[in-house]
Amino acid sequence: MANPQLSNAEIADAFDELGDLYELDGAIVHRVLAYRSAAKAVRNASVSVAALAREGRATELPGIGKTLQDKIVTLLETGSIPAAERLRAQFPPGLIAITHLPGLGPKRARLLHSELGIDSPQALREAALGQRLRTVRGLGPKFEASVLAALDDASPRPEGRPPPRILLPRALEIGEAIVAGLSRSAGGETQVRLAGSARRQADSVKDLDLIATTTQPEELARYLAGMEQIESVTSASRSGVRARTHSGMAVDVRIGEPEQLGNLLQHFTGSGEHNAALREAAVRRGLHVSEYGVLDDATGITHKLASEEEVYELLGLSYIEPELRENRGELEAARRRRDGDRPPAARAPGEPDALPQLIELADIRGDLHSHTIASDGHNTIEEMATAARERGYGYLAITDHSASHGFGNDVSPDQLRRQMELVREANGRVEGIELLAGSEVNILPDGSLDYDDELLSELDWVIASVHTAFGIGEQAMTARMIAAIEHPLVDAIGHPTGRLIERRAPYAVDLEAVFAAAARTATMLEINANPDRRDLSDVHARAAARAGVLIVIDSDAHRTATLQNMRWGIATARRGWLTKEDVANTRPLEEMLALRKRARRVDAQLAQQARQ
C-alpha cells in the first residue's frame, strides 16, 4: 500500500532490513554496507527524505545514489521494495528474527542455519541448551551463554517506542539549525537559546530543549511548525511548542518573557538532579527557584533575572558552567571562594573541590593520535600535518595502527620503519608544525605489545590500545591493561574502556587499579575525542585526574576533517572538571615530551649520576 508520508525512521528501517537480507543471502560486503550507510544517512537526515525523494533530491544525502533514490520512491508508492520482498520469501521468518538478537546478526544466523538448520529463536534456544552451538567452528561455550542471555532479554519491539538517543554532534547540528531559524524568523527582541543535555554537552541526547523569550509567541510557534527540520507539531500555545523532527527527536520550546531569560535558561538547562539540589539549598535561604523567577519569602518579591549569572549570584553561588550541572559537587564548589583557595593537593581527603577554571579548546597545543593512509586513514601524512597546522597546533603525532590491529590495513614492522622515515621527511617539508613518528600499538590479550622493544624505542610517541578480545573478563582485562601501562615505552593508553556510545558497553576492567598503575608509572590516559567514543568518559576522566593521572585529549582523526573531533574531547574534559593543567597536550612540544615516563626516567638517571 502506498504511503507518501513515510518517516525517515521507517525508510531507514527498510534499508536496514534490506542490508540484513542481502547479508543473509551472501551478497558481497559492499552491497550490504551500501544499504547500512544509506539507512544511517536517512535516519540522521534533518529534513523529510520522503519529500526529497519525491523531488528527485534524495541523492543529495551521503551514500544515496540514483538506484537508492528510485527504491525510496518505490517504497513510497507501493509500500515495499521488490528486492526485499524477493529475499524475504527465501528465508524462514524466524531466521530473520534471529538476526535482530544482540551478538548474532545476519552472518552468524546464516552460519547457524547452514550448519545446524536453525531457523527460529526457539530452535536457537534448544540448540544452545543442548550445547550444539559449540560444535560449529569458531563458536564455543561463551557464545552459547551469550545467546541464551540475548534470548532471555529479547522482547517484541513495541509500537511507538521512543527513538534511540542521538550523539551530541548530530543533536547540536539539528538544534542549532532550529535556533538559527527561529531567531531569524522573529527578529526584534526575540532570543532563542539551546538548553537541556545538549547545552550540557552530554554524550548523547534524548530530546532537544529550547527556550525563547519573545513578545510574539504565536508567530514563533507558527514559524517552528513550518521549518524543514520539523516533521510535526504536537502542541502549541503562548507558553511553548512541542514538536518532532524528521530524525525522530522531540523538540520542546519553552516561551517566556524577555526579562526572565536567565531564569528560563537556568531551569531548562538542568540537569534535573542539579536543579533539585539547587532548589533544596535555596529553600534553606528562604528562596524558591523556578523557571518563572526566584521568590524571596522575606519580601514576597519574585526576581525575574535576565542572565544565569544573576540567578546563581542571588543564590549565593559562583556561576556554574553548564557542563558541570550534574549534582556532582558543583554546588559545594560554587560556594567556595576562588581567590586564595588552597590547591587540590593541599586539601584533605573528602574535602570538596573548588570550582575549576575549565579547559577550553583554545588551550590545546597539539594532537597525539591520528591516522593516515598507511593504515585505515584517508589522507597522507602531509595532508594531516597541514590541516593540523591550520587548526593552530604546534605538533601532531602520526599513530597508524600496528601489526595486529585486527581489521583494515595495519603496519608491519618493516612498514613502520619506512613510515618513520616518511614522517621525518614530511616534517622537513611542512613548516610551522612538528610531526612525531608514533604508533597506536595493539595491546595483546596477555598485555604484551605487537612490536618489539627495539622498534618501539625508535618512536617519538607510543599510544597503546585494546582492539581485540574484549570479553576476556575483568581480572584478565585489568592485568592486560596494567601490563601495558607498566611497559617502559608506552606513553599513553588509548580509549581505555573500549566503549562505543549507545552501541557497545565498556569492557569489564578495574579502573581504580588502572588509574593507580597509570599514576605510579607516569603513563598518560586518553580522552579519545571521537564522538562515538569520548573515552575516558567524563566521570572516569575526573577520577583519573584526581588519582594523579595526566590526561591527553586526542582526535583519533582518520581524515583531515575529523581533526575537529577535538571539540568533543574538550566537552568530555569540561564535564569531568578538568583544567588545562590536567592535560598534557595543552603544553608546548618540549614540555609535553618531558612528561613522558621515558623522559622522566632519563632525568632521574642524570640526577642520580650527578649525586654520585
N, C-alpha and C positions, 0 to 999 in steps of 0.2 A: 504494500500500500504506500502510495506517495506521501511524503512528509516534507514539505518545503521549509519547515521551521525547525529542523533538527538542530540541537545544540552542538557546540564544539565538542563537549564530552561524549556525546553519542556518536559523532563522526569519528572521533579518536578511538573509541571503543571498537568500532567496526574495523578500523585499520589494525588495531592491536590483535583482534581476533584473526584477521587475515594473515598477519605475520605468524601467529601461532599455528594456524592451519598449514601454511606453507612449510614451516619447520617440521611439523608432524609428517608432511609429505616428502621430506628430504630435499627440499629446494636448496639451491645454492645460498650461501650465507648472505651474499649481497642483496638478494631479493628480500630475505627476511629482515635484514637491517633497514632496508629502504622503507618497509611498512612501519617498523618500530620508530624510525626517525620521523616519518610523516605523522604518526599518531602523537608524538611528543610536540611537534610543531603546531598541530591543530589544537591540542589541549592547552598549549601555552598562548595561543593567539588571543590578543586583547579585543579583537573585533569579530563579528559573525563570519565564520568560514563559509556557512551556507550562502550568505549574501555575496561574499567574494566569488564563490564558485558560480553562482547564477550570473554574475557579471563577467565570468571568464578570467577572474583575477586571483584565484587561489594559488596560482603559480608564483605569486609574489611572496608566499611563505617559504622559508628554507626547507629544502627537501621535497617540495611538491612540484612535479613536472606536469606536462600535459596529460600523461596517462593517468596519474592520480587525480588531477583536476576532473577528468572525464568520469572516473569512478565515483567521485563525490557527487557529481551531477546525477549519475545513475542512481545512487543511493537516495538522493532527494526525490527523484522522480518515481522510483519503483519501490523504495523501502528496503532494498537489498543490493548486494554486489554479486553478480553472477559467479565470479570465481569463488567467492566464499560459499555460495550455495552448492557448487560442484564439489568443493573439497569437504564440506560438512557431510555430504552424503557418503563419502568414502570411509568415514571413521565412526565408530560407536559413540553415541553422545557421552557415555561415561568416560571414555578416553579423553575427550576434550575437557571434562570436569577435572580430571587428574592434573592436567597441565596448569590449572589455577592454584594448586596446592603449593605452599612455600617450600622451596628446595627441590621441587620436581621440574616443572617446565616441560615444553614440548620434546626436547631432545631425550630426556630420561623417560618420559611417558612412552615415546616411540620405542626406546630400547626395551622397556619392560613388556610392551605389547608384543614385540617380535620375539623376545627370548622366553617369556613366560605366559604369553596370551592374556595378560592383564588388561581388562577393558572397562573397568569401573572402579570407583572408590572402594566398594565393598570387596571386590576381588583383590584390590591392592591391600586392604586390611588383612584379609585372610592369608595372603602370601607373606606379609610381614610377620603375622603371628606364627605362621608355620616356618619361619626362618628360611624362606625360599629366596628372598631378595638377595641375600648374601652369596648365593650361588652364581649370580651374574658378575662377570668380570668388572672390576672397578668399584663394586659396591661392597658393603660389609655390615657388621652389626651396628655400627654407629648410624649408618644410613637407615637401617630398619627402625631404629629407635626414633630417628628424626621424622620418618614417615608416619609412625604411629602418633607422635606428638602433633604433627600437622593435621592428621585426620581428626584427632580429638579436638583441636582448636578450630577446625573448619566449621563454618556456618553459612547458610544461604545469604547471598547479598540482598539486604533489604532494599526495597524500592525507596528512592529519595534519600539514601544515606548521604551524609554531608561529604563534600569533596575533600580530597586529601589536602593537608597543609602545603602551602606553596613556599618554596625557598625565597629568602629575603630579596635577592636581586630582582626576581620576576615580580614579586609583590610591590616593590618600590617603583618599578617601571610602570605598572598599572596605576598605582596610587598617585604618583607624581604627575602622570598624564591627566588624571581626573582633577587633581588640584589645579594644574595649569589651565585646563579648560574652564573650570568653574570660575577661576579668578578672572579670566578674560571676559567671561560672559556678563558678569555683573558690574565690574569696574567700581568706580567711586570708592566708598568706604568699606566695601566688602573685603574681608580677609578669609582665606581658606588655608587650613593647615592639616597636615597628616599627623595623626596621633596613634595611639594603640601600640601593639607589639612591633609594628613596622618602624615607628619612631624610636622605639627602644632597641632597634637593631637586633631583634631576636633571630635565631637560626632560621625559623620558618614562621609563616603567618597563616592563621586560620581565616581571618576576615580583615577588612580594611575599615578603620575608624578615622573619620574626618570631622573637623569642627569648622564651622563657618559663622562669622559674625557679619550680619547684613541688615539693612533696613528694608530689603526687598526679598523676603523669604520665598514667596510664591514664584517669583521669576527664577530664583536659583533652583528650586525644585523642578520647574518645567525644563530648564536647560539640562539638568542632570539626566532626565528621562530621555532626552534626545541625543545624548553623547554616544559615539560609535562604540565605546567600550562597554556600554550598558545593555544587557540583554532584556531586563525587565525591571520595573519599579513595583515593589510590593506594598508600599505605603508612603504617603506624603502628607505633610502638614506644615504649619508655620514653625513648628519646633524641630522638624527633622524629616529626613527622607531615608527609606531603606530600599536598597536595590541589589541587583545581582549582575555581575559581569559575565561576558561570554566565556571566560575561563572558569566560571563556577564560583568565584569568590563573592561573598556577601559584602555589601558596602553600606555602612551606616554613617550618614552625615547628620551631625547634631548642629542645629542652627540656634544662635543666640544673639544677644545684643553686643554691639561693638565694645562697650565698656567692661564686659565680663570675659574678654578673650583669655586672660590669664587663668581665670577660674575654670573655664571650659577646657583649655589645653592641658592644664594640670590633671584634671579629673579624668579626661578621656585618654590621656597617655597611659595612665595606670602605673604599674600593674595593679590588679585587684588587691594583692597582698600588701603592696606598698601603701595604697590608699586606705586600706583598713587600719594599718598600723598608724598612719598619719592622723586619721580621724580619732583614734583612741588617744593618741598623745595630745591632740588639740583639745579634747574634752577636758583633760586634766588642767588645761589653761583657761577653761571657760569659753572655748571657741567650738564652733560647729562648722565643718568643712563640707561643701558640696559643689556641684557644677554651677550652682546659682550664685555662690559667693561664700564668704566666711562670716557667720553670725557671731557677734560678741554678746554673751549673756549679760555682761555688766551694763552695756549701753543699749542693747536691743538693736544695734545698727548691723546691717548686713553689708559687708565690704565687697563691692564688685571691683575686681582688680584687672588692670589691662595687661599685666605681664606675670609670668610664673615667678620671677624673682620676687615680686611684691607678695605673692602668696606665701612663699617659703619664709620671707622676712617677717611677715606678720605672725607666723607660727614660731618664730624664734630660731629659725634654721638657716644655714647657708644654702645657697642654690644647689640643687642636686641634679646632676646631668641625667637625661632620660635613660641612658644605658644602665645606670645604677639602680633604677627604681624597681627592685625585686624583693624588697624587705630582707636584705642580706646584711644588715648592719649599717645601711646608709643613713638612717635617721639618727642613730647614735653618733655616727661620724660627723654628720652635719651640725650637731650640737657642740662639737669640739672647736676650740679656737684654732685657726690655721696658723696664725702668726705665733712663732715661738713654740709650737708643738714639738714634742720630742720625736725624734726619728723612730721608725718601726723597731729597729734593733734595740732601742733603749726602753721600750715599753714592756711591761710584764706580760707573761703568757695569759691569754684570755682578755687582755685589755683591748678595747675597741680600736680599730684603725682610725686614723684621721681621714677626712675626705681627701682623696688623692687629686693631684693635677694630672688628669688622664692623658695618656699618649695620644698623639694626633698623626694623621697620615704624613704631614709635612716633616715629622721627626725622623722618618725612615731614610737612611743614607745608602742602603744597598739591599739587594735581593740575593739570597743564598740557596735558592732551589729553583732551577729552571731546566728545561729540556729542549733539545734541538732534533734535527733530522737524523742524528746519529742513533737515536733510539725511537721514541714514539712522538717526538715533537714535529712541528710543521714548518719551522723556519731554521735558517742557518745560524751559526754562531754569530756571524757579523750582523745579521738582521736583528737577532735578540739583543746584542750589545748596543746597537744604535737605538733601538726602541727603549731600552733601559736608560740610556743616557738622556733621551728626550724626556723621560719622567723625572730627571734631575738626580738620578742615582750616581754615586761615585764608584760603585763596584757591582759586579754581577758574577755569581758562581754558576758555571755550566755543569750540571749534575745529571748527565744522562744515566739511564738505568744500567745496572750491572749485568753480569753474565747469566744469572739465573732468575731474571726478573719474572718470568713465568707467562708473559703474554706480550705480543707485539715484538718489535725489534729490541735487541739488547746489545750490549757492548762486550765483546770478548776481551781478554787481557791484552792481546796484540792490538785490537782496535782502540782500546783505552790509551795505550801508549801513543798511537797515532793521533787520537783525539786531544791529548795533552799538547802535542806539537801544534795542532791546528788552533787550539785556544790561545797558545802563546804567540802564534803568528798573527792571529786576529787582534790580539792585544797590542801588537805593534802598529797595526793599521788603523784601528778605531781610536781616535783621540778623545780625551775628556772622560774616560771611564777605564777602570782597571778590571780585567777579567781574571777570575780564579778558575783553575783547572780542577774540577771536582768530579764526584760521582755520587749517585744515590745507590748505595750498596744494599743488596738484599740481605736481611738477617735470616739465616737458615734455621730450621727448627731446633737445632742444638745450640743456637746462639752464635755460631761462627759466621764469618762473612765469606762472600764468594770471590774475593780477590785475596791473594797472599799479602802478607805484611810488607814485603819489599816493594810491591807495586803501590799499595796504599800510601806508603811513606813518601812517594813521589808527588802525591796530590796536594793541592793547596787547601782543599776542603773536602771532608768526608761526612756525608749525612747517611745514616743507616736507617732502613725502614723494613717493616714486615709487609710482605706482599703475598705470601702463601701460607697454607696450613694454619688458618685462623682458629680452628676448632680443637686445638691440642689440649685445652684445659687450663685453668687458672695457674696452677702450680708450675706446669711446664712453660706456659707463656711468660710468667714472671721471671723464671730462671733464664729463659731465652733473652728477654729484654735486658736483664741485668748483666748477662754475659756480654752483650753488645755494648752496653753503657761502660763496662769496665775495660773494653778494648782501648789501648792507649792511643790509637789513631782515629777513633770515632769522635768527631767534633760535635755532632748533634744527632738526635733521633727524630726522624720524620714521622708526621701524622701518628702520634704514639698510641692511639687506641683503635685505629683502623675503622672508625665509624664512617658511614655514609648517611647523611641526614635524611630521615624518612625512608631509607632503603635498607640499611644494614646497621644493626646494633654494634656497639663496641665489642671487641673480643674480651673474654674474661682475663683480667690481669689485676694484680695487686698494685694499684697506682701509688699507694703510700710507700711501698717498698721501692718502686721505680723512682719516685721523687727523692727518696733518701739516697739511693745509689747515684743518681744524677748530681745531687748536691755534693756528695762525698768526692766524686771523681771529676767535678767541674765539667760535666757533659751537658751541653745545652739541649733543651727540648723545644720542639717546634709547635707554633700555631700555624698549621697549614691553611692558607687563606682561600683555597678552592672553596667556593660556596657550597659544594656538595659535602665538604669535609668539616671545615672550621674546627680542626683537631690539632691541638687540645681544645676542648670546649672552654667556655668562659669560667665555669666552676672549677674545672681541673687546672686551668692556667693560673687562676688565683691561688689555688692550693699549692701548685708547684713553686710559684714565686715566693709564697710565704715559707716554703720549706728551704728556700735559699737557692733555687734553681734559676739559672739565667735562661731567658726565653729568646728564641729567634722567630720572627714573623716572616713567612715566605709565601710567594705567589704560587709556587709549583706550576709556573706557566709552561704550557706546551705549545704556545704560539705567541707572537708579539702582543696580540690583543689581550691575552689573559694575564699579562703582567699587571693589569689593573685589578686583578683579584686581591691585591694587597689591601684594598679598601675593606674587604670583608674580614681579613685577619685583624685589622685595626679595630673593627667593630667588636670582634670577639675579645680582644685585649682590653678594650674600654669596659665592656661588660664584666671582665674579670678584674677590674680595679687596677690595671697595670699602668705604670708611668713609663716615661722614656728610659729611666734608669734601669728598669726591669728587663729591657730588651737590648740584646747585643748589637743588632744591626741599626740602632739609632746612632752609632758611633762612627767616626771616620775609619777608613780601612785599617790603618796600622793599629789603632786602639782596639778594633774588633778582633783582629788577628791575635793580638796579645792576650786575649781572653781564652783562647783555645787551650785545652789541657796540655797539648804538646809544647806550646809556648811557655806555659807556666812551669812545666817540668824542666825546660831548659833554663829558665830564670832561676829556679830553685837550685839546679846543679851549679850554675855560675856563682850563686850566692854562697853555696857550701864550699866551693873551691876558694873563694875569696877569704873565707873564715879560716881555712887551713894554713 
